[in-house]
Amino acid sequence: MKKIFIILCFILNSLVFADTLTISAAASLKEVMTDIKSEYEKTYPSDKIIFNFGGSGALQKQIENGAPVDIFISAATKQMNELVNKNLILPNSNFILLENSIVLIKPKNSKLKVSSFNDLIKPEVKKIAIGEISSVPVGQYSMEIFNNLKINEKISNKLIYGKDVLSVLSWVESDNVDLGIVYKTDAISSTKVIIVANAPANSHKPVEYPIGIVKNSKNITKSQQFIQFLKSNKAKALFKKYGFLTK
């Protein structure tokens, strides 16, 4: 029933405007894409953008289950590649749009003495928030870091899993956990957290955001137009403002 409800919501939203684009995008893109939507709709006033933000794995599953999505933007190449392999992305439409980085954060007023990912093994560190490993890229990157640092077994009982990176950020902001692992762009967007460490070099795969047009899109021309807008200097300036690196 939940799958049917999600699909019906997509369909109803798409019927509101004749030139509506439905874009499923990683949760870490919420703030910058909200600004980009505003600028895009000023440039193309007859067009409307509807965003569906969430964990990249969950968004992938929605597309696989037939949700009427026009464009998919993932926070990792894994989810996009799986859709490509299932012939659900328009051939030659996907490419790497952005790059990001991984950081360790704590609440702004925390007195916890932590300065590296290796400090996660300290006994005073009780709760560490990361993304859900099965569906959230930031959680998958986190596990790569733990494995490369050989601390996974030492901290496994401290981990708390969020449905997306914004959940992790929220838990740290509200002081419900000692530490969290998020994207740098999420950390710098908040006044309630402090970055205590960057992920060690080569401890995880590059954080890349691929974008692609869903093969069953009914708005391929408009999708191509929106993607071209994302390559514009105006959009690149907004990505830079929020801390993303553009290709």
RODO-2510 file (C-alpha; in nm, 4 decimals, decimal comma):
residues 247
     n   res          X          Y          Z
     1     m     0,0000     0,0000     0,0000
     2     k     0,2847     0,2389     0,0828
     3     k     0,4351     0,1938    -0,2665
     4     i     0,0961     0,2603    -0,4271
     5     f     0,0483     0,5743    -0,2147
     6     i     0,3900     0,7123    -0,3138
     7     i     0,3212     0,6531    -0,6837
     8     l    -0,0244     0,8160    -0,6594
     9     c     0,1291     1,1211    -0,4907
    10     f     0,3815     1,1524    -0,7737
    11     i     0,1052     1,1286    -1,0346
    12     l    -0,1208     1,3843    -0,8645
    13     n     0,1672     1,6288    -0,8251
    14     s     0,2640     1,5872    -1,1892
    15     l    -0,0888     1,6704    -1,3026
    16     v    -0,0924     2,0098    -1,1287
    17     f     0,1153     2,1784    -1,4010
    18     a     0,1486     2,0860    -1,7662
    19     d     0,5227     2,1507    -1,7600
    20     t     0,6067     1,9914    -1,4277
    21     l     0,9333     1,8104    -1,3656
    22     t     0,9515     1,5582    -1,0820
    23     i     1,3048     1,5231    -0,9495
    24     s     1,4154     1,2633    -0,6959
    25     a     1,7292     1,3950    -0,5264
    26     a     1,9558     1,2961    -0,2393
    27     a     1,8566     1,4562     0,0920
    28     s     2,1893     1,6397     0,1147
    29     l     2,0845     1,8493    -0,1852
    30     k     1,7685     1,9876    -0,0258
    31     e     1,8895     2,3392     0,0556
    32     v     2,0813     2,4117    -0,2630
    33     m     1,8131     2,2611    -0,4868
    34     t     1,5468     2,4740    -0,3197
    35     d     1,7430     2,7826    -0,4245
    36     i     1,8047     2,6429    -0,7730
    37     k     1,4327     2,5703    -0,8149
    38     s     1,3568     2,9351    -0,7397
    39     e     1,6105     3,0593    -0,9950
    40     y     1,5028     2,8072    -1,2590
    41     e     1,1358     2,8990    -1,2281
    42     k     1,2250     3,2685    -1,2663
    43     t     1,4015     3,1821    -1,5926
    44     y     1,1245     2,9454    -1,7112
    45     p     0,8049     3,0756    -1,5444
    46     s     0,5769     2,8257    -1,7208
    47     d     0,7712     2,5335    -1,5712
    48     k     0,7316     2,3931    -1,2214
    49     i     0,9724     2,1731    -1,0283
    50     i     0,8623     1,9157    -0,7720
    51     f     1,1389     1,7646    -0,5584
    52     n     1,1313     1,4354    -0,3755
    53     f     1,4228     1,4298    -0,1297
    54     g     1,5413     1,1209     0,0542
    55     g     1,8068     0,8561     0,0922
    56     s     1,9453     0,7640    -0,2501
    57     g     1,8717     0,3942    -0,2003
    58     a     1,5078     0,4614    -0,1126
    59     l     1,4706     0,6891    -0,4163
    60     q     1,6254     0,4202    -0,6342
    61     k     1,3682     0,1675    -0,5133
    62     q     1,0840     0,4088    -0,5866
    63     i     1,2029     0,4440    -0,9457
    64     e     1,2360     0,0667    -0,9774
    65     n     0,8779     0,0350    -0,8516
    66     g     0,7474     0,2661    -1,1220
    67     a     0,7252     0,6064    -0,9541
    68     p     0,6886     0,8671    -1,2338
    69     v     1,0186     1,0476    -1,1867
    70     d     1,1860     1,2583    -1,4577
    71     i     1,5347     1,3100    -1,3113
    72     f     1,7332     1,1211    -1,0481
    73     i     2,0255     1,2735    -0,8559
    74     s     2,2051     1,0313    -0,6264
    75     a     2,4655     1,0958    -0,3567
    76     a     2,6700     0,7997    -0,4822
    77     t     2,7364     0,6232    -0,8104
    78     k     2,6164     0,2845    -0,6768
    79     q     2,2452     0,3661    -0,6950
    80     m     2,2712     0,5299    -1,0371
    81     n     2,4750     0,2422    -1,1785
    82     e     2,2174    -0,0093    -1,0596
    83     l     1,9403     0,1810    -1,2376
    84     v     2,1539     0,2056    -1,5516
    85     n     2,2167    -0,1683    -1,5408
    86     k     1,8412    -0,2274    -1,5147
    87     n     1,7844    -0,0080    -1,8216
    88     l     1,5855     0,2473    -1,6209
    89     i     1,7997     0,5522    -1,7062
    90     l     1,7927     0,7143    -2,0506
    91     p     2,1105     0,6053    -2,2331
    92     n     2,3939     0,8613    -2,2297
    93     s     2,2019     1,0997    -2,0026
    94     n     2,3858     1,0316    -1,6772
    95     f     2,7084     1,1988    -1,5634
    96     i     2,8787     1,3202    -1,2453
    97     l     2,7316     1,6577    -1,1516
    98     l     2,8920     1,7343    -0,8140
    99     e     3,1451     1,6258    -0,5541
   100     n     3,1358     1,6468    -0,1751
   101     s     3,3366     1,5296     0,1276
   102     i     3,2741     1,3458     0,4552
   103     v     3,3174     1,5015     0,8004
   104     l     3,2735     1,4116     1,1652
   105     i     3,0591     1,6561     1,3644
   106     k     2,9508     1,7166     1,7227
   107     p     2,6917     1,9472     1,8852
   108     k     2,8070     2,3076     1,9086
   109     n     2,8143     2,3117     2,2891
   110     s     2,9647     1,9648     2,3307
   111     k     3,2673     1,9367     2,5606
   112     l     3,3679     1,6009     2,4141
   113     k     3,7375     1,5933     2,3241
   114     v     3,7439     1,4382     1,9774
   115     s     3,9712     1,5436     1,6907
   116     s     3,9806     1,2442     1,4529
   117     f     3,7780     0,9475     1,3324
   118     n     4,0075     0,7219     1,5349
   119     d     3,8776     0,8924     1,8490
   120     l     3,5425     0,7201     1,7931
   121     i     3,6795     0,4271     1,9939
   122     k     3,7131     0,6419     2,3084
   123     p     3,4939     0,5090     2,5922
   124     e     3,3390     0,8525     2,6503
   125     v     3,1907     0,8379     2,2993
   126     k     2,8577     0,6590     2,3504
   127     k     2,6395     0,7353     2,0475
   128     i     2,7506     0,7877     1,6851
   129     a     2,4894     0,8702     1,4193
   130     i     2,5439     0,7538     1,0616
   131     g     2,3176     0,6919     0,7647
   132     e     2,1420     0,3579     0,7184
   133     i     2,4010     0,1297     0,5582
   134     s     2,1633    -0,0491     0,3218
   135     s     2,0188     0,2586     0,1526
   136     v     2,1972     0,5816     0,2508
   137     p     2,5288     0,6628     0,0779
   138     v     2,6685     0,8596     0,3726
   139     g     2,6215     0,5462     0,5828
   140     q     2,8027     0,3393     0,3217
   141     y     3,0890     0,5885     0,3094
   142     s     3,1018     0,5795     0,6904
   143     m     3,1401     0,2020     0,6951
   144     e     3,4190     0,2239     0,4381
   145     i     3,6023     0,4654     0,6690
   146     f     3,5529     0,2410     0,9722
   147     n     3,6785    -0,0631     0,7855
   148     n     3,9821     0,1163     0,6461
   149     l     4,0706     0,2471     0,9925
   150     k     4,0032    -0,1011     1,1373
   151     i     3,7703     0,0362     1,4060
   152     n     3,4413    -0,1142     1,2861
   153     e     3,4155    -0,3889     1,5487
   154     k     3,5215    -0,1524     1,8274
   155     i     3,2381     0,0946     1,7625
   156     s     2,9581    -0,1190     1,6170
   157     n     2,7524    -0,1077     1,9381
   158     k     2,7670     0,2751     1,9396
   159     l     2,6107     0,3263     1,5972
   160     i     2,2649     0,4742     1,5454
   161     y     2,1259     0,4716     1,1917
   162     g     1,9332     0,7537     1,0231
   163     k     1,7008     0,7213     0,7243
   164     d     1,8978     0,9941     0,5470
   165     v     2,1813     1,2383     0,6132
   166     l     1,9434     1,5102     0,7334
   167     s     1,8244     1,2796     1,0112
   168     v     2,1854     1,2355     1,1223
   169     l     2,2417     1,6106     1,1177
   170     s     1,9224     1,6706     1,3162
   171     w     2,0242     1,4240     1,5895
   172     v     2,3583     1,5978     1,6332
   173     e     2,1978     1,9432     1,6305
   174     s     1,9548     1,8373     1,9044
   175     d     2,2331     1,6781     2,1135
   176     n     2,0676     1,3355     2,0971
   177     v     2,3978     1,1761     1,9934
   178     d     2,7602     1,2513     2,0742
   179     l     2,8834     1,2579     1,7152
   180     g     2,7596     1,2191     1,3609
   181     i     2,9019     1,1593     1,0154
   182     v     2,7615     1,3791     0,7401
   183     y     2,8632     1,5559     0,4217
   184     k     3,0646     1,8729     0,4606
   185     t     2,7895     2,0701     0,2875
   186     d     2,5375     1,9643     0,5542
   187     a     2,7744     2,0561     0,8359
   188     i     2,8501     2,4061     0,7074
   189     s     2,4795     2,4742     0,6557
   190     s     2,4135     2,4377     1,0298
   191     t     2,4968     2,6807     1,3106
   192     k     2,4333     2,4084     1,5707
   193     v     2,7234     2,1731     1,4949
   194     i     3,1027     2,1840     1,4800
   195     i     3,3214     1,9944     1,2342
   196     v     3,5806     1,8071     1,4398
   197     a     3,7519     1,6089     1,1638
   198     n     3,7618     1,5467     0,7917
   199     a     3,7611     1,1864     0,6734
   200     p     4,1198     1,0649     0,6228
   201     a     4,2486     1,0757     0,2656
   202     n     4,1686     0,7633     0,0633
   203     s     3,9547     0,6170     0,3428
   204     h     3,6453     0,5972     0,1237
   205     k     3,5370     0,6183    -0,2388
   206     p     3,5033     0,9692    -0,3856
   207     v     3,1734     1,1338    -0,2904
   208     e     3,0206     1,1897    -0,6321
   209     y     2,6672     1,2925    -0,7245
   210     p     2,5533     1,1488    -1,0581
   211     i     2,2466     1,2829    -1,2360
   212     g     2,0431     1,1102    -1,5041
   213     i     1,7087     1,1212    -1,6828
   214     v     1,4722     0,8367    -1,5976
   215     k     1,3992     0,6403    -1,9141
   216     n     1,0205     0,6467    -1,8684
   217     s     1,0094     1,0249    -1,8232
   218     k     0,7308     1,1974    -2,0164
   219     n     0,9302     1,5226    -2,0082
   220     i     1,2641     1,4375    -2,1624
   221     t     1,3065     1,7710    -2,3411
   222     k     1,2266     1,9661    -2,0246
   223     s     1,4556     1,7362    -1,8259
   224     q     1,7413     1,8134    -2,0643
   225     q     1,6642     2,1841    -2,0277
   226     f     1,6806     2,1613    -1,6466
   227     i     2,0092     1,9703    -1,6589
   228     q     2,1553     2,2386    -1,8876
   229     f     2,0475     2,4963    -1,6297
   230     l     2,2401     2,3027    -1,3630
   231     k     2,5513     2,3514    -1,5765
   232     s     2,4997     2,7286    -1,5962
   233     n     2,7157     2,9785    -1,4095
   234     k     2,4135     3,0806    -1,2012
   235     a     2,3591     2,7246    -1,0769
   236     k     2,7317     2,6634    -1,0272
   237     a     2,7511     2,9719    -0,8077
   238     l     2,4747     2,8332    -0,5874
   239     f     2,6453     2,4928    -0,5630
   240     k     2,9669     2,6678    -0,4613
   241     k     2,7794     2,8762    -0,2014
   242     y     2,6644     2,5564    -0,0324
   243     g     3,0093     2,3961    -0,0442
   244     f     2,9731     2,1567    -0,3382
   245     l     3,2404     2,1119    -0,5996
   246     t     3,1155     2,1231    -0,9585
   247     k     3,2589     1,9206    -1,2425
***
